[in-house]
């Protein structure tokens, strides 16, 4: 079986005055079988957050296009996120704002492999069919409490400090970057990257069920519509990159080969 990729990106401004999220899905200009998806959720007041998120997208996309196989995928992602962090910090002296951004990015590699990295609370979910294989763990105060066993995951969903981040790109301290990956993606697998304007309204079980209900574009639209309905007029910016992997039968070999005229 060959593996086919069905992918899309989608956004909604929600009920905010400005769209400060950014999302991108790009293929490599020179090397087949390579792709990059990124979601960045900007913070920092009017225009500041948008500039920070834009810097994340620009830095990752540019470095990806110049990437060679001598550099590991993890190093590319980490170096790009640290570079974006430095550029965002430098922009404070230009625009007198306090910009920050989260980031989650995944590299699709030959051999149906994927490597991802994240900083902050924008998430990546890896589903196999309807079953969650793994997801990124938010760099947030409530996830820290969950890890320590002080609150349950259910308590985290309604905790009053659930939006407090422990790290981000553009902050005073060196950002915390964590990595994950999949060695062999299969037909029926899905990778969902999204900002908290989406994942805040869904359980993991519900996301898994929804991802199997249509094409990437249909599912992304359905997720955004449901998040908007559930936000009751107080929704955050929403950004989604959805990558669905589909088994595609290989064309049968023809023997003997057709003769040339």
N, C-alpha and C positions, 0 to 999 in steps of 0.2 A: 504493500500500500504506500502510495505517496501521501505526503501531508500538505494540505492546502490551508492557507491563512485567510480568514475572513476578519477584517479589522476595520474599525472606525474610531473617530474622536468626536466628542460632542460637548457642548457647553450650554449653560443657562445663567443669566445674571442673578436669578433669584429675586429677592426683594431688597437688594443692596443698591446704592446709588451708582456704583461703578463695578465693572467686572475686573477683579484683581487676580483671578486665576489665569493661568496659561496652560495650554496643552499642545503637544506635538507628536506626530507619528511620521518618521522619515526613513527612507531606505538609503543605503550607502551608494554614493555616486559611482564608485569604481568596482566594488566587490559584491558579487551576487551572494544572496543568502544572509545578508546582514541588515538588521533594522533596529531602530531605536524608538521607544515610546517614553514620553515624559509628562508628568503632571506637576505643576508648581502652584502653590497657594500663597499669594502675596499678602503681606500685612504691613501696616505702617502709615495709615492715614491716606488722605486723598492723593492719588497718583503714586505715592511712595511704594505701596505694595505691588501695584501693577508693574512698576519699573523693576522691582526686585525679581518678580516672577519672570518677567521678560528676559532678565539677565541670565537666569537659570536655563531657560530654553535656548537662548542664543549660545551660551558657553558650551552646553552639552552637545547641541547640534553641530556647531562648528568643529569641536574637537573630534566628534564622531566621524565627520567627513574626512578628516585628516588621519584617522586611526589606521595603524598598521598592525599586522599580526604579531610583531615582536613585543608589543605591550599587552599585558593581560587585560581582560575585560574589567576585572575588579579595579585595576590601577587606573584605567581610563575613567571609570565612573567616579572613583574617589578623587582623582586629580581634578576632574572637571567640576565637581561639587565644591572642592576647596577653592578653586579659581573663582567660581561664581561667588562664593562667600567673600573673598577678598575684594572683588569688584563691587559687590553690593555695599560693603563697608566704606569703600572709597567714595561711593556716590553720595554719601552723607555730606561731604564737604562741598559738593556741587549743588545739591538741591535742598539742603538744610532740612531733610526729613529723616525719619528713623525707619528705613525700610528693612523688612525681613521676608523670608520666604521658606516654606517647606519645599521638599522635592521628593519625588519617587520616580525612578527611571528603570527601564528594563532593556537589555540588549538581547536581541534574538540572533542566534549564532548557527552556523552550519551544523548539521547533525541533530537538528531539533532540540538544541540546547538553549537555555535562557539564564542570564545572570542579572540580578537586580540589586539596587541600592536605594536607601531612603534616609531622609533626615526630617524629623518633625512628625506630623500626624496625617499626611497624605498617604494612602494605603495602596498596597498591591495584594490581591487575592489570587491564589492559584486553586482552581477547581478542576477535578476530574469527574466529568459528568456533573451530578448534583452534589458531589462530596468535596468538602474543603480539604485540600492537601496542606496548605499553609497560608499564612498571611503575615505581613509585616506587623511588628509591634510598635505602637505609637510611642514617640518620645514625649510623653505627656505626664503630668502630675498624677492623674488617676491611674494610668497604666503602671506607673511606678508603685502606687499603692496596691494594685492588683498583684504585681510581681512579689511584693513583700507579704502578701496574704492578709493585708489589713482591710481590704474591701473585696467584694465579689465582682465578677464581670457585670452582673446585673446592676449592682450599686453604681458602677462606673458610668453607666448609661445616663443616670439622672444626677450625678454628683455636681454640686454647684461650681466646682473648679475644673470641670472636664475640658475646658478650652485652654488651660494653662500649659504651655509647652516648656520643656526642659532644655531644648536646643532647637536652633534654626539656623538657616544661612543668613549671614548679615549681622548676627548678634556679636556681643563683645567677646565671648569665648569661642575657642575652636569648636566647630560644629561636630556633633556626634553622627557618624555615618555607619550604618549597618548593612550587611550584604546577605543575599540569599540566592537560590538558583534551582533550576530543574535540569537534570542531566539528560532526560529523554522525554520530551513532550509527545503526547499521543493524540490521536483523533478523539474528540470529545473533551479535550482539555480547554480551559479558558483562563486567560490572565486579565484581571480587571484592575486598572489603576484609576483611582478617584480621590477627589478632595473630600473633606469632612462634610461639605454641603450635600453630598450624596450618601456616604456610608452611615451617617448618623441616623438615618431613617429605616435601616434594614438590619435584620438579623442575618447571620451567616447562612442559616438554613434557607431563608427566603431568597437571598441572592443566588445561591446554588440552583434553586428551583427555577428562578427567572431566567438565568443565563442559558437554559436549554430550550427556551420557548420560541426561538426565531433566529434570524440573522443578526450579526453584530449591530447593524444599524437599527433594526427593529427593537432589539433588547435595550440598547442605549436610550432610545426614545422613550421606551416604556419605563425604564428606571427613573429618568428625569421627570416624567409626568407624575409618577407615584411620589417621588420626593417632594415635588412642588405641592401636590395635594396634601401631603402629610405635614408640611411646614406651616400651614395655616397662616400664610401672609407674613411669615418671619424667616423665610429661607435665606440661607447663605448662597454665595456663588457656587455653582456646580461645574465640575469638569470631570470628564470620563474619557479614558482610552480603553477600548475593549478589543482583545485579541482572542479569536476563537479558532481552534485547530480542527480540521476536518479530514478524515480519511478519504482519499480519492484513488480509485482503482487505477493501476498502471495500464497503459495501452498494451494490448496483447502483442507479443512479438510475431512478426510475419516471417514465415520460412517456407520455401526459400525466398531470399530478398528479391524484390521486384527488379527486373532488368531495366537498365537505362535504355531509352530509345536511341 
